[in-house]
């Protein structure tokens, strides 16, 4: 609960759906499928999804949930899925919680739609049909197979021997290569060895020739909108070198107030701590999805820096638990090589290091945003907003900074849910603090300055 005892504190997310009453059956089933295919989740019934006011459920609705919903879920989803349903009393109002546990036999699907079209996933607070690539990943999860451990199209003997020597010294034998998952045997010919995707990304000079867009694209924009490009540079190399070259390039872009130091060198102030920048780059390259096309992208604006990484947060990770030490590896072999190269130290500590270093530097806490099969971290150049600011004051400050903005900007930059952002903007427009322009997906807001 929050300060208002009649409001529900949690917001819709990757693992939480909020409804005033029982949702339509097809919507309910799809949400349960999406939860089972990921880290599980809960459907809370008895809370208005637009205001988060706790309204409770009647005896009739309560009985219908316990009698009908369980059977609907069990009859409509394959493999077999059994929910846990219980009720909770909050300030005299009863809510009902439908809890779905992470499935042990993914992919789960809506039986009436079949195993190809009936698989659903959760992107933030949205439930959507899964792509073929996502379904393939779920099959790999079921068999405990990871993409980075699978064989690539490159033969083991074609890996760069100098790059292997950097990590293994004089050389590496076949048994060690198999044990460390640098190589795997061909199913058809056991004497033939293929390099794994992880090995390709670390020990080949041009991994992008085999894994599409295994690169980093760095772009600097004029202003804050992303409309006018100043320069774009694409970086290509194995992961260790790619991390360092990206860090060096972006650091040169965010260095300000250059002066001659006592040593005679030109030195300046970085808009964000380099340790935070490095961790963001490492996370993007180590934990991204490599089986879907799309480069890691770094975008520099006048007021912020964004790092875009293909693939939603894996497994049990969510925006809500980032930084608390929770760890789930999508690419365990890539992560192992990264530790061997000392690119990462302790698993689960990188996000906390980002938050702590930015706090120590006196700048705003970075925001993570999970969208349509991607994750983005946004570093802000301005000072910390502070807990003493109200939500409305944060929106006004953003309005002054950007001039115009959309609902997604409030979601990404302040951390509101889409429903909360929409509700608050409706109120601020009514108060004549902002003007609304456009229609539908093109709606944007402009700060007016004061009550009129």
C-alpha positions in Angstrom: 0.0 0.0 0.0 1.1 3.6 -0.4 0.4 6.8 1.5 -3.2 6.7 0.3 -4.6 3.7 2.1 -7.2 3.2 -0.6 -4.7 2.9 -3.4 -2.8 -0.2 -4.5 1.0 0.4 -4.3 2.2 -1.9 -7.0 1.9 -1.1 -10.7 1.3 -3.3 -13.7 4.5 -4.8 -15.0 6.1 -7.9 -16.6 4.7 -10.0 -13.7 1.6 -8.1 -12.6 -1.8 -7.5 -14.1 -4.4 -5.4 -12.3 -8.2 -5.7 -13.0 -11.3 -4.2 -11.4 -13.3 -7.4 -12.2 -12.8 -10.8 -14.0 -11.2 -10.1 -17.4 -12.7 -11.7 -20.5 -11.7 -15.4 -20.7 -9.4 -15.1 -23.8 -7.6 -12.1 -22.3 -7.2 -14.0 -19.0 -5.9 -17.1 -20.6 -3.3 -15.2 -22.8 -2.0 -13.4 -19.7 -1.6 -16.7 -17.8 0.2 -18.2 -20.8 2.6 -15.2 -20.9 3.3 -15.4 -17.2 4.0 -19.2 -17.4 6.4 -18.7 -20.3 8.5 -16.2 -18.3 9.0 -15.7 -14.5 5.4 -16.2 -13.5 3.1 -13.4 -12.3 -0.1 -12.4 -10.5 -3.4 -11.1 -11.7 -5.0 -8.9 -9.0 -8.8 -8.6 -9.2 -10.5 -5.9 -7.2 -8.3 -2.9 -8.1 -9.2 -0.2 -10.8 -6.5 -0.5 -13.5 -6.8 3.2 -14.4 -6.6 4.7 -10.9 -5.3 1.9 -8.8 -8.1 2.5 -6.3 -8.9 -0.6 -4.3 -12.6 -1.3 -4.9 -12.7 -5.0 -3.8 -14.8 -7.8 -5.2 -18.3 -9.0 -4.3 -19.1 -12.5 -3.0 -20.5 -13.3 -6.4 -17.3 -12.4 -8.3 -15.2 -14.1 -5.6 -17.1 -17.3 -6.0 -17.0 -17.2 -9.7 -13.2 -16.8 -9.7 -12.7 -19.8 -7.4 -15.2 -22.0 -9.2 -14.8 -21.1 -12.9 -11.3 -19.5 -13.4 -9.3 -22.6 -12.2 -11.2 -24.9 -14.6 -10.9 -22.4 -17.5 -7.1 -22.1 -17.0 -6.6 -25.9 -16.7 -8.8 -26.6 -19.8 -7.5 -23.9 -22.1 -3.7 -24.1 -21.7 -1.1 -26.7 -22.6 1.0 -28.1 -21.1 -1.1 -28.5 -18.0 -1.1 -25.4 -15.8 -2.5 -25.1 -12.3 -2.9 -21.6 -10.8 -2.9 -20.7 -7.1 -5.9 -18.5 -6.2 -6.3 -16.8 -2.8 -7.9 -13.7 -1.4 -6.5 -10.8 0.7 -8.3 -8.2 2.8 -6.9 -4.6 2.6 -8.6 -2.1 4.8 -11.9 -4.0 4.8 -11.9 -4.6 1.0 -11.3 -8.0 -0.4 -9.1 -8.6 -3.5 -8.5 -11.9 -5.2 -5.1 -12.9 -6.5 -4.5 -15.4 -9.3 -0.9 -16.5 -9.1 0.8 -18.2 -12.0 4.1 -19.9 -11.4 7.0 -20.1 -13.9 6.3 -23.1 -16.1 8.7 -26.0 -16.2 7.8 -27.2 -19.7 7.7 -24.1 -22.0 6.4 -23.1 -24.4 2.9 -22.9 -22.9 0.1 -22.0 -25.4 -3.6 -21.4 -25.7 -4.9 -24.8 -26.9 -7.6 -23.4 -29.2 -4.9 -21.4 -31.1 -2.3 -24.2 -31.3 1.4 -24.3 -30.4 2.5 -22.0 -33.2 0.0 -19.1 -32.8 -1.0 -19.6 -29.2 2.2 -18.7 -27.5 2.2 -15.4 -25.7 4.8 -13.3 -23.9 4.9 -10.3 -21.6 6.5 -7.0 -22.7 6.3 -4.7 -19.7 2.5 -4.5 -18.9 1.5 -5.7 -22.4 0.6 -9.3 -23.4 1.4 -10.1 -27.0 1.8 -13.0 -29.3 5.3 -14.5 -29.4 7.5 -14.4 -32.4 9.1 -17.6 -33.9 12.5 -16.6 -32.5 11.0 -16.3 -29.0 9.2 -19.7 -29.3 12.5 -21.3 -30.4 14.2 -19.8 -27.3 11.5 -21.4 -25.1 12.1 -24.8 -26.6 15.8 -24.3 -25.8 14.9 -23.4 -22.2 12.9 -26.6 -21.9 15.9 -28.6 -23.0 18.3 -26.5 -20.9 20.1 -25.5 -24.1 21.5 -22.0 -24.4 22.0 -20.2 -27.7 25.6 -19.2 -26.9 26.5 -22.8 -26.3 25.1 -24.0 -29.6 27.4 -24.5 -32.6 27.9 -21.7 -35.1 28.7 -22.0 -38.8 32.4 -21.6 -38.1 34.8 -24.5 -37.6 36.7 -24.6 -34.4 40.0 -24.6 -36.3 39.1 -21.2 -37.9 39.0 -19.3 -34.7 41.7 -16.7 -34.2 44.6 -18.5 -32.5 46.1 -15.2 -31.2 42.9 -14.3 -29.5 42.7 -17.8 -27.9 46.3 -17.4 -26.7 45.4 -14.1 -25.0 43.1 -16.1 -22.6 44.6 -19.6 -22.7 48.3 -18.9 -23.1 50.2 -21.2 -25.5 47.2 -22.8 -26.9 44.1 -24.9 -26.1 43.5 -28.6 -26.6 40.4 -30.2 -27.9 39.3 -31.6 -24.5 39.6 -28.2 -22.9 37.8 -26.5 -25.8 34.9 -29.0 -25.4 34.9 -28.6 -21.6 34.9 -24.8 -21.8 32.2 -24.8 -24.6 34.5 -23.2 -27.1 33.8 -26.1 -29.4 31.1 -28.7 -29.9 31.2 -31.9 -31.9 29.2 -32.3 -35.1 26.2 -34.6 -34.7 26.9 -36.2 -38.1 30.7 -36.4 -37.8 32.1 -36.6 -34.2 35.5 -35.8 -35.6 34.3 -32.4 -36.9 34.3 -29.6 -34.4 32.3 -26.4 -34.7 33.0 -23.2 -32.7 30.1 -22.2 -30.4 28.4 -18.8 -30.7 30.1 -17.7 -27.5 33.6 -18.6 -28.9 32.8 -16.9 -32.2 32.0 -13.6 -30.3 35.2 -13.7 -28.3 37.8 -15.4 -30.5 37.0 -14.3 -34.1 38.1 -11.0 -35.5 34.8 -10.5 -37.4 31.9 -12.2 -35.5 29.4 -9.9 -37.3 30.1 -12.0 -40.4 28.4 -15.0 -38.7 26.0 -13.4 -36.2 24.0 -10.6 -37.9 24.5 -7.2 -36.3 26.8 -8.3 -33.5 28.0 -4.7 -33.5 27.6 -1.5 -31.6 26.2 1.6 -33.4 27.0 4.9 -31.7 25.0 8.0 -32.7 25.1 11.5 -31.5 21.9 13.6 -32.0 21.4 17.4 -32.0 19.1 18.5 -29.2 16.8 16.1 -27.3 14.5 14.7 -29.9 16.6 12.3 -32.0 15.6 13.9 -35.3 19.0 15.5 -36.4 22.0 13.2 -36.5 25.4 14.8 -35.9 27.4 11.6 -36.5 27.1 7.8 -36.5 29.9 5.3 -36.0 29.5 1.5 -36.2 32.1 -0.5 -34.2 33.0 -4.1 -35.0 35.3 -6.5 -33.2 35.3 -9.4 -30.6 33.4 -8.6 -27.4 36.4 -7.6 -25.2 37.8 -5.2 -27.8 34.3 -4.0 -28.6 33.6 -3.0 -25.0 36.8 -1.0 -24.8 36.4 0.7 -28.2 32.8 1.7 -27.4 33.8 3.0 -24.0 36.6 5.1 -25.4 34.5 6.5 -28.2 31.5 7.4 -26.1 33.6 8.8 -23.3 35.2 11.2 -25.8 31.7 12.4 -26.7 30.5 13.0 -23.2 33.6 14.9 -21.9 33.0 18.5 -21.3 34.9 21.6 -20.1 38.3 20.5 -21.4 41.2 22.2 -19.7 45.0 21.7 -19.7 45.9 19.7 -16.6 49.1 19.9 -14.5 50.5 17.0 -16.6 50.0 19.1 -19.8 47.1 16.9 -21.0 43.7 18.0 -22.0 41.2 16.8 -19.4 37.6 17.5 -18.8 34.5 16.4 -16.8 32.4 13.4 -17.9 28.7 13.9 -17.9 28.2 10.4 -16.3 30.7 8.3 -14.4 32.8 6.2 -16.7 32.4 3.2 -14.4 28.6 3.5 -14.9 29.0 3.8 -18.6 31.3 0.8 -18.8 28.9 -1.4 -16.8 26.0 -0.4 -19.2 28.0 -1.3 -22.2 29.2 -4.6 -20.7 25.6 -5.5 -19.7 24.3 -4.7 -23.2 26.9 -6.9 -24.9 27.0 -9.8 -22.5 23.3 -10.3 -21.8 21.6 -9.4 -25.1 19.8 -11.8 -27.4 22.2 -12.7 -30.1 19.8 -14.9 -32.0 17.6 -11.9 -33.1 19.0 -9.3 -35.6 19.8 -5.9 -34.2 22.9 -4.1 -33.0 23.5 -2.7 -29.5 22.9 1.0 -29.9 24.3 4.0 -28.0 22.4 7.3 -28.5 23.8 10.6 -27.2 21.4 13.5 -26.8 21.9 16.9 -25.3 20.4 15.9 -22.0 21.0 12.1 -21.8 22.7 9.0 -23.0 20.8 5.8 -23.9 22.1 2.3 -24.4 19.7 0.0 -26.3 20.1 -3.8 -26.1 18.1 -6.4 -28.1 16.1 -8.8 -26.0 13.8 -8.4 -23.0 15.1 -9.0 -19.5 15.7 -12.8 -19.1 14.0 -15.2 -16.7 13.3 -13.9 -13.2 14.7 -10.5 -13.9 12.3 -7.5 -14.0 12.6 -3.7 -13.9 11.4 -3.9 -10.3 14.2 -6.2 -9.0 17.1 -4.7 -11.0 20.0 -3.9 -8.7 18.9 -6.1 -5.8 21.4 -8.9 -6.7 18.9 -11.1 -8.6 20.7 -12.9 -11.4 19.5 -14.9 -14.4 21.9 -15.7 -17.2 20.7 -15.8 -20.8 24.2 -16.4 -22.1 26.1 -18.4 -19.4 29.2 -19.1 -21.5 29.5 -15.5 -22.7 29.3 -14.5 -19.1 32.0 -17.0 -18.1 34.4 -15.7 -20.8 33.6 -12.1 -19.7 34.6 -13.1 -16.1 37.8 -14.8 -17.4 38.7 -11.5 -19.2 37.8 -9.6 -16.0 35.1 -7.6 -17.9 32.7 -8.4 -15.1 33.6 -9.3 -11.5 30.6 -10.5 -9.4 27.4 -11.5 -11.0 24.4 -9.3 -10.0 26.6 -6.4 -8.9 26.8 -4.4 -12.1 23.4 -2.6 -11.9 24.0 -1.7 -8.3 27.4 -0.2 -9.3 25.6 1.9 -12.0 23.1 3.3 -9.5 25.7 3.9 -6.7 28.2 5.6 -9.0 25.6 8.0 -10.4 24.3 8.8 -7.0 27.9 9.6 -5.8 28.3 11.8 -8.8 25.2 13.7 -7.9 23.3 13.0 -11.1 19.8 11.5 -11.5 19.4 7.7 -11.0 19.4 6.0 -14.4 16.2 4.5 -15.6 15.7 1.0 -17.2 12.9 0.6 -19.7 11.7 -2.7 -21.1 9.9 -2.5 -24.5 9.1 -4.7 -27.4 11.9 -7.3 -27.0 14.5 -4.8 -26.0 15.9 -3.2 -22.8 17.1 0.4 -22.7 19.1 2.2 -19.9 18.8 6.0 -19.8 21.6 8.0 -18.1 20.6 11.6 -17.4 23.1 14.5 -17.3 21.0 16.6 -14.9 21.1 16.6 -11.1 19.1 14.2 -9.0 15.4 15.0 -9.0 15.1 14.2 -5.3 12.4 12.3 -3.4 10.9 15.6 -2.2 9.5 16.4 -5.6 5.9 15.3 -6.3 5.1 13.4 -9.5 3.5 16.5 -11.0 6.7 18.5 -10.2 8.8 15.9 -12.0 6.5 16.1 -15.0 6.8 19.9 -15.1 10.5 19.7 -14.8 10.6 17.3 -17.7 8.3 19.6 -19.7 10.6 22.5 -19.1 13.6 20.4 -20.3 12.1 18.9 -23.4 9.6 21.5 -24.5 7.3 18.7 -25.8 7.1 15.1 -24.9 4.9 12.0 -25.2 3.5 9.5 -22.7 6.4 7.1 -23.4 8.8 9.7 -22.2 7.2 9.7 -18.8 7.3 5.9 -18.8 11.0 5.8 -19.8 12.4 8.8 -17.9 10.4 8.9 -14.7 9.4 5.3 -14.3 5.6 5.7 -14.4 3.4 3.0 -15.7 1.6 4.0 -18.9 -1.8 4.1 -17.1 -0.3 6.4 -14.4 1.4 8.7 -16.9 -1.9 9.0 -18.9 -4.0 9.7 -15.8 -1.6 12.4 -14.5 -1.3 14.1 -17.9 -5.1 14.2 -18.2 -5.2 16.0 -14.8 -2.4 18.5 -15.7 -4.1 19.3 -19.1 -7.4 20.0 -17.2 -5.4 22.3 -14.9 -4.1 24.1 -18.0 -0.5 23.4 -17.1 0.0 21.5 -20.4 -1.5 21.6 -23.9 -2.3 18.3 -25.7 -1.6 18.1 -29.4 -2.3 15.5 -32.0 -4.4 12.4 -32.0 -4.0 8.7 -31.2 -0.4 7.5 -31.2 0.8 10.9 -32.3 -0.4 12.7 -29.1 2.2 14.9 -27.4 2.2 17.5 -24.7 3.7 21.0 -24.4 4.3 22.8 -21.0 2.3 26.1 -20.7 4.0 27.4 -17.6 1.2 28.2 -15.1 -2.5 28.1 -14.3 -4.6 30.3 -16.6 
